Amino acid sequence: MKEKKDLRVIKTRNLLFQSITKLMSNKPFEDIKVADICNNALINRSTFYAHYNDKYELLIDFINDLKNNLLNDLKQNEHIVNTKKYYMEMISLILEHIDKQKDIYYSILMSNRSSIIVDIIIDVAVKDINKRIEIDNIHKGNVPTDILVRFYLGAVTSIGIEWLKNKDKYSKQEILDYLNELIPEIIS
């Protein structure tokens, strides 16, 4: 039997996530106080502390929620057999995920350390790619798999962050077209 989720908990959690997103768009996370989060979410501090021990625990839950959403989005990519198509679809799904939640990612990126975003995306993508490599036994080259994965993800992540910072400069499709030219047909 599936466990029911308490709607009040879900509502409070969503309010806190929205509040932290809004506050991080104006100032670094380190400068945000629990009182700021509560005031912005229109909840009492006692309600906050019923759910989280401190703002860092809220941030961890918030980041884990972003990661889980991205992991779920990437499940659409499991059926693709061709390696290049798999990578291109993965990149497209990541950009689509970011685009759907651009306010969240933009607030983290612009007013806070961009490494949080890089960590979120790379962590999820590394897990997805490693799972794919294990299932399909794709990589047979001389370069260790973990180095190969980090090499391509570093480049793609850097381009993705540039796209997010300068959304008016290139469309999502232009970025995908450029990456399609840059990623070789056979990745080994």
Secondary structure, DSSP 8 states (H G I E B T S, - for coil): ------HHHHHHHHHHHHHHHHHHTTS-GGG--HHHHHHHHT--HHHHHHH-SSHHHHHHHHHHHHHHHHHHHHGGGTT--SHHHHHHHHHHHHHHHHHHTHHHHHHHHHHS-THHHHHHHHHHHHHHHHHHHHHHT---SSS-HHHHHHHHHHHHHHHHHHHHHTTTTS-HHHHHHHHHHHS-SS--
